[in-house]
């Protein structure tokens, strides 16, 4: 059941093929972790925040909070609704991260038993498609750009299974973009044929109608990246690519266009790696082809093994091959060798190459499957997996951290397992479940991708009182507890680990939390008057006096008198009861109102200079900050820091702004919000509400202020919405959102579904209604 990567390496002896996704695949470039993130939006005076919270009659303040590529809205009933990118689980746990039943699998005949008890006897996963043998039928789903689903045409992709054959199927194997099935003893193949892997005597680009490559006697089939092998009347026949000797002809180079007999008899099982093949012959494991990582098991990494080599002498009953690693079941034990860059060998050792078999699991193993860089085995009817987990292919419930030793995914009930490039499928208690990459719908959950939401998703209901959207993580306060989920590369979830993604809310602090703020890779909370922070500390943003390491659990940065916390990309500020503001972390372009332009770090809480008066509202980005101050009953908006896009004042865009500048005076000023927390989306942006009118100035590259003047900086405050605005969010990426009455309206760039509409990515337009809330 094989898989593999696209492309041909320049250095064949040290084979290391890159993965190049096809045009219809996932946008893997969405993992941009280089920009800032948002915190809470509705900022009241410190006394009001502190005194207005009543556990007996809590009226939740409606809020908007923008992260880097996602936005969340806290409704007046305490429910959380989010939209935009979900690449790290910051909106909700994704169905394809944990094993989910494949939708639409049907028995043939009779119709699907509604209890879900399916007779699934075989599974195979290609690069972006999955096929299963179900009650003798062959059903496939996912990418069909090469005709590999057997529909008789190129495309479209299928998000529910297509029945390629209705009866007689006993085995199936999938290459990168082709499929072969054993049907009533014949081998039938379809899909990509650029290397002759369909076996029709040519290298025609695609074969969309199943071709009979071998007429009878076939009992098993395996596919590599672009070659096919079958067990035929006890012998082994191969065809397709022979670039490194993987078709077993005794030479390397070219293509084998019709079946070639490698072994005449004694073959009981076969597996195809990227550019190599292994077969079980009279109980021994014999392999041939590429050996740049030691995947043949010769004890070395000699380039090509053209004559079958005996890797294991006896007792072998099953074999699986990945991109460049091999695993075999030998007398109930699992042995693996070859490349171990991601822990796919499972021995817990280093990331080098293991050129001889390693003992991984000592007993109880009945089946094994290998993806490109991960391995899964059925052990005493349970499923254990190890290796790479960048696309959640191990079924741990999250993507990210690799696993170097076998990890139990299911304890019992497993009867079959199949693995693809970044996808794994298993039959558990008769139900086919898949998890991992779903770029072409191959997981079978009825969706394609599922990494973004263009409509608001209700993330949680209850009595959340404040929410903060980080770059790729989300936190909220629920009944005084701090809960976080999403990306955890830097420990910003606070669960004591750096597990890459935490897809379900984790309770970091159980009680006493009154204010929260999230940065690029850190989180801070006010807990019974103290300030506690955790996560990334490279710029001193945790406030421990250093600029190194990660805090995996909360650290007390300030011990008392804190009423409010704010955060930008790499900086934290805390407001105390006496109205003083204490900050630490990255100091760039005058962010600390000190007149210093150059980059520096302040790793301990430091009181910063503020204009006179009582601070009513405050917000900061990576390079500038703004506050509304009450000066003898007169409200004034001051800003300081970088002014490259006119985000502070109209000063030909080049004014320094390194010391607080008076932006405007108005008796009806309500709140201020600083946007664009890094340079990824251009310069800075300042938005404020004045008598219910939302006004902004600064960077407008994506129409986030005025869609009629895209790529033109707005130097004089521009009214986005004329009246009725109660809260706004401009902190995240290239978009602005506002709450007017019961409607959330958004402007700007729409990649990742940021505007909450189905209009195309990168569309810049006028305000779009995102969400309607009836309120309480």
Order of alpha helices (4+ residues) and beta strands (2+ residues): alpha-beta-beta-beta-beta-beta-beta-beta-beta-beta-beta-beta-beta-beta-beta-beta-beta-beta-beta-beta-beta-beta-beta-beta-beta-beta-beta-beta-beta-beta-beta-beta-beta-beta-beta-beta-beta-beta-beta-beta-beta-beta-beta-beta-beta-beta-beta-beta-beta-beta-beta-beta-beta-beta-beta-beta-beta
